[in-house]
Structure formats: C-alpha cells, structure tokens
Amino acid sequence: MLCISQDNIEQAITCQELINAMESALKIYEENLFTMPDRSHLDIQENTLLLMPCFTEDFFSTKLVSIFPGNSEKKLPVVDGVLVLNDGQTGQPLSLINGSKLTAMRTAAVGSVGIRHLTPKNAKTLGLIGAGVQGFHQIQFACSEREIETVYIYDKFSTHLEEYCQKLQKKLPRVTFKVVETVESLMEYSKIIITTTTSNTPVIPNQKDLFEGKNIIAVGSFKPDMRELPDVLSETVDQIFMDTDFAAKESGDLAIPLKNGTSKVSQLLTLGKLITGQVQLSDNPTTFFKSVGMALFDLVAATLIYQKAKEQKLGTVVEM
C-alpha cells in the first residue's frame, strides 16, 4: 500500500489538474456512472464524524472524516481524516491518503469549477469570509482559475489574520491581500465571494444590494441547520447551482429558503447540467453556487493523486 502524505499530495498535482478532475467528476455524476450510498453522519454535540464510500468500475474509496469546529480556536484543522483507495476489480487496498489535505484541495477545486463556469473571465477581486484551512485553499485555487489581483479577507476571529495573509503572500506573491473589518466592506470591494464558515446563522446581512452583480461560492454549510447565506440571495438570483441533488436537503443554505418559500425548486440546478450543456446560464450577473461535497469527488481526486504519486515516485510503500 502506498501511503501519501499532505506534502506528497501538494507535490503530486497542480491546482488546474485537480480543478479539471472535479469538473470531470461533475460530469460522471450527471451520467450516473458510479455507486455512492448516502454518507453517514454521527453528530456528537457540535462535532461530526462522516463516513463516505464511493464505487466506480476501476476503483473505490472510503473516507473517514472528523469535523471539529472548535479546532479553529486551538489552531488545529477543523477537518481531518483519512481515505483508503482500493482496486475496483480485486478489492486490493492500493493507497492510504491524508484525508484532511485531500478534502481541503478537492473542495477548493470544486469551488473553482463554480468560478470557471459562473464568473466573468476578467474578474479581478475576490472576497473570503472564514479564514481557516478551507479558505486558504479556496483562495489558492481561485487565483489559479482567474487572474485575481486583490483578495479581501474577513473573519470574526481577527487575531490571526496578519499571519494568515503572510502565509498566503508566500504562496501568491503577485496578489494583494487586505483584511477588512466588516462583511459589508468585503461585499462592496469583491466581485467573487467565497464563504467557508461553519455558521448556523447567515454571515452576510439580508440586504439585496450587497449581492447584486456578485458571484457567490458557498462551501461551509453541510448540515440542514447550518447556514451562511440570507434569504435575500435566493430572491436576487435566477438560478441556484449546487454540486449534488441532495445538497437541497443537506445544507441549510438551500433547505431553509425552500422550506420558507423564499426560493423555488425550479431555481435549483446541478452545476453538472450547466457543464454538460443540459441548461444554459441566465443573463443575470448575480450567480450562486452551493457545494456540500460528495464521496465521488474524493474518489476522483484520490485516483488522480495516487496515479500522479506513483509516476513521480512519491509516498511511502508499506506492507499491511
């Protein structure tokens, strides 16, 4: 079995390679060329354990993920875990992959697929709400997809933001990073806005003028009671794009507006349908993409990482 570490993953693949792979995964989803049971949730107070298996003809994978929101205050990753990749023909375990890094990178890549298809090619400004590990990766991937010049960052835990920006500057030396004191300022200055929080209440005020002409990429909410975005967003956009059909039930950002009648089922579309040409993008400049993730993303990402690591002789071979 090939053990692939966090550093190995970063060495093995580029942002663009993974974005392309996640775009392919969304096509596979539309073609239904996979088997994926619902992911299992085990909630213990505010913490969550997820079990995420997925099968295709050539490979299958199982990811075990822990999500501990309180870790951000301890300077520890909120999301952690491991993934096992198996041969689809023999069942043989092929690789054990760092699940925290894989999750962070594939989620960022999915967000950037949304940026690829839902934002202007000349977008130069980006806003991030939620300066954690996921936000760090979202910025890197977004800047590989668009020629971003300035990134505005807001986080209610503002004590670490200077160090956060310094780390980003080393990764993206040509980009200017600015910390803002209010969400309203971030919305005013940014064309693309990414939310990566674990909030149970909207992190942006319920004001329509804040959203008009903006492109929203939301990746934080993954439970029905978690919500980053207010009702007014559903009233501002024509279409609501999501990565999976079950996102409408799994995320409060979609489930709550549907329940209270703010949004309509007819607005909901999977991004894969846009990518495959089954639907067309409306003329409304305000766009919204909600991602909750799925095990198919992990499997496609893990397969790419495993193959690239083997080619480059990365990782550690162990006997089980």
Residue pairs with C-beta under 8 A, 6 or more apart in sequence:
1 93
1 94
1 95
1 96
1 317
1 318
1 319
1 320
2 94
2 95
2 96
2 306
2 309
2 310
2 315
2 316
2 317
3 95
3 96
3 97
3 315
3 316
3 317
3 318
4 12
4 95
4 96
4 97
4 98
4 305
4 306
4 309
4 314
4 315
5 98
5 315
5 316
6 98
6 100
6 101
8 98
8 309
8 314
8 315
9 97
9 98
9 101
9 102
9 105
9 305
9 309
10 101
11 312
11 314
12 305
12 308
12 309
12 312
12 314
13 105
13 304
13 305
13 308
14 144
15 108
15 109
15 112
15 140
15 141
15 144
15 145
16 144
16 145
17 304
17 308
18 105
18 106
18 109
18 141
18 301
18 304
19 109
19 112
19 113
19 116
19 141
19 144
19 145
21 109
21 300
21 301
21 304
22 106
22 109
22 110
22 112
22 113
22 297
22 300
22 301
23 113
23 116
23 275
24 300
25 296
25 297
25 299
25 300
25 301
26 110
26 113
26 243
26 270
26 271
26 272
26 275
27 272
27 275
27 276
28 34
28 56
28 296
28 300
29 243
29 244
29 270
29 272
29 294
29 296
30 270
30 272
30 273
30 275
30 276
30 278
33 56
33 57
34 54
34 55
34 56
34 296
34 299
35 54
35 55
35 56
36 53
36 54
36 55
36 294
36 295
36 296
37 53
38 246
39 50
39 51
39 52
39 294
39 295
40 50
40 51
40 52
41 48
41 49
41 50
41 223
42 48
42 49
42 50
42 51
43 49
43 223
46 68
46 69
46 70
47 66
47 67
47 68
47 69
47 70
48 66
48 67
48 223
49 64
49 65
49 66
49 67
50 63
50 64
50 65
50 66
50 67
50 81
51 62
51 63
51 64
51 65
52 62
52 63
52 64
52 65
52 294
52 295
52 298
53 60
53 61
53 62
53 63
53 295
54 60
54 61
54 294
54 295
54 296
54 298
54 299
55 88
55 299
56 88
56 299
57 88
58 87
58 88
58 89
58 303
59 85
59 86
59 87
59 88
59 94
59 299
59 302
59 303
60 85
60 86
60 88
60 299
61 83
61 84
61 85
61 86
61 295
61 298
61 299
61 302
61 303
62 83
62 84
62 86
63 81
63 82
63 83
63 84
63 99
63 102
63 103
63 295
63 298
64 81
64 82
64 83
64 99
65 79
65 80
65 81
65 99
65 103
66 79
66 80
66 81
67 78
67 79
67 198
67 222
68 76
68 78
68 80
69 78
69 198
71 77
71 78
72 78
72 132
72 157
73 157
75 160
77 100
77 133
78 132
78 133
78 134
78 198
79 100
79 103
79 104
79 133
79 134
80 99
80 100
81 99
81 100
81 103
82 96
82 97
82 98
82 99
83 96
83 97
83 98
83 99
83 102
83 298
83 302
84 93
84 95
84 96
84 97
85 93
85 94
85 95
85 96
85 97
85 299
85 302
85 303
85 306
86 92
86 93
86 94
87 94
93 320
94 306
95 302
95 305
95 306
95 309
95 315
97 302
97 305
97 306
100 133
102 298
102 301
102 302
102 305
103 293
103 298
104 133
104 134
104 136
104 137
105 137
105 141
105 301
106 293
106 297
106 298
106 300
106 301
107 134
107 137
107 138
107 219
107 291
107 293
107 297
108 134
108 137
108 138
108 140
108 141
108 142
109 141
109 301
110 219
110 243
110 291
110 293
110 297
111 138
111 141
111 142
111 194
111 217
111 219
111 289
111 291
112 138
112 141
112 142
112 144
112 145
113 271
113 275
114 217
114 241
114 271
114 289
114 291
115 123
115 142
115 145
115 146
115 192
115 215
115 217
116 145
117 271
117 274
117 275
117 281
118 215
118 217
118 241
118 271
118 281
118 287
118 289
119 146
119 191
119 192
119 215
119 287
120 191
120 215
121 146
122 147
123 146
123 148
123 191
123 192
123 215
124 146
124 147
124 148
124 149
124 150
124 191
125 148
125 149
125 150
125 151
125 152
125 189
125 190
125 191
125 192
126 139
126 142
126 143
126 146
126 148
126 150
126 151
126 152
126 190
126 191
126 192
126 193
126 194
127 151
127 152
127 153
127 154
127 186
127 187
127 189
127 190
127 192
127 193
127 194
128 135
128 138
128 139
128 151
128 152
128 153
128 154
128 186
128 193
128 194
128 196
129 154
129 155
129 183
129 186
129 193
129 194
129 195
129 196
129 197
129 203
129 204
129 228
130 155
130 195
130 196
130 197
130 203
130 220
131 153
131 154
131 155
131 157
131 160
131 161
131 164
132 155
132 196
134 196
134 219
134 220
135 153
135 155
135 194
135 196
136 164
136 167
136 168
138 194
138 196
138 217
138 219
139 151
139 168
139 172
139 194
140 168
140 171
140 172
142 148
142 192
142 194
142 217
143 151
143 172
143 175
146 192
148 175
148 192
149 175
149 176
150 175
150 176
150 177
150 178
150 189
151 168
151 175
151 176
151 177
151 178
152 178
152 179
152 180
152 185
152 186
152 189
152 190
153 161
153 164
153 165
153 177
153 178
153 179
153 180
153 186
154 179
154 180
154 181
154 182
154 183
154 185
154 186
155 161
155 164
158 179
158 181
161 179
162 179
165 177
165 179
168 175
168 177
169 175
169 177
178 189
180 186
180 189
183 203
183 204
183 205
184 205
184 210
186 193
187 193
187 204
187 210
187 211
187 214
188 210
190 214
191 213
191 214
191 215
192 214
192 215
192 217
193 204
193 214
193 215
193 216
193 217
194 217
194 218
194 219
195 203
195 204
195 216
195 217
195 218
195 219
195 220
195 228
195 229
196 219
196 220
197 203
197 220
197 228
198 220
198 221
198 226
199 220
199 221
199 226
199 227
199 228
200 225
200 226
200 227
200 252
201 227
202 227
202 228
202 229
202 230
203 228
203 229
204 210
204 211
204 228
204 229
204 230
204 233
205 230
206 230
206 231
206 232
207 232
208 232
208 235
208 236
211 232
211 233
211 236
211 237
211 286
212 236
212 285
212 286
213 285
213 286
214 286
215 286
215 287
215 288
216 229
216 233
216 286
216 287
216 288
216 289
217 289
217 291
218 228
218 229
218 253
218 288
218 289
218 290
218 291
219 290
219 291
219 293
220 226
220 228
221 227
221 228
221 251
221 252
221 253
221 290
221 292
222 250
222 251
222 292
222 293
223 250
223 251
223 252
224 249
224 250
224 251
224 252
224 255
224 256
225 252
226 251
226 252
226 253
227 251
227 252
227 253
227 256
228 253
229 253
229 288
231 257
231 260
231 262
232 262
233 288
234 240
234 257
234 262
234 263
234 267
235 262
235 263
236 286
237 267
237 284
237 286
237 287
237 288
238 267
238 282
238 284
239 267
239 269
239 279
239 281
239 282
239 284
239 287
239 288
240 254
240 263
240 267
240 268
240 269
240 288
240 290
241 269
241 270
241 271
241 274
241 287
241 288
241 289
241 290
242 248
242 254
242 268
242 269
242 270
242 271
242 289
242 290
242 291
242 292
243 270
243 271
243 272
243 289
243 290
243 291
243 292
243 293
243 294
243 297
244 250
244 270
244 292
244 294
245 270
246 292
246 294
247 254
247 290
247 291
247 292
248 254
248 255
248 258
248 265
248 268
249 255
250 292
251 290
251 292
253 290
254 263
254 268
254 290
257 263
258 264
258 265
258 268
269 279
271 289
273 279
274 280
274 281
281 287
308 314
309 315
